[in-house]
Amino acid sequence: MKQAIKISAWLLPVLFAVLIISCHTNSVPPSTELIKQLNLKRGDIISCGMADG
């Protein structure tokens, strides 16, 4: 039992550090050219609900 406590005493911080490092991404936002390639449709905004005012 004491050995399990010793193992968990160092295992939990190591797992936490690995989780933080693995979830950290230095991703760059997509360029304007990539967004234009999506060919998004543009037009009036339609909403479902009561109009303001």
N, C-alpha and C positions, 0 to 999 in steps of 0.2 A: 504494500500500500504506500509506504514512504517513497519507494522508487517511482511509483506512478505520479506522485505529487512532484517529485524532482523533474521528471520528464515533462510534465505539463507546465512547469515553471519556466522552462526555456522554449518549449515547443509553441506555446500560444503566441509569445512575442515574435518568434520567427515566422509563423504563419501569417500574422498580422502584417509584418514587414513585406512579405512576399505578395500579399494581397494588394497592399498600397502600391508597390512597385509595378505589379502586373496590370493594374487598372489605370495607371498614369499613362496618358497618351499625349504626344506632341503633334497632334494632327493639325494640318493646315486647312483652313476653310477652302471650299472649292473656288476655282477661278471663275471669272466672269464668262470666259469662253465655254467652260463646262456647263455653266448654268444656261447659257444660250442654246447649247446643243439639246437641251431637254424639250425645246419647242413648246413651252408653256403657253396655254391660251390666255389671252388678255381680254378684258371686257368689264362690263358693269358687275358690281358686287351684289349678289343676291343673298339676302338673309331671311331666315325663318323666324318671325316674331313681329312684335309691334314696332312701328317706326317711332324713333325718338322725336319728341316735339309735338 
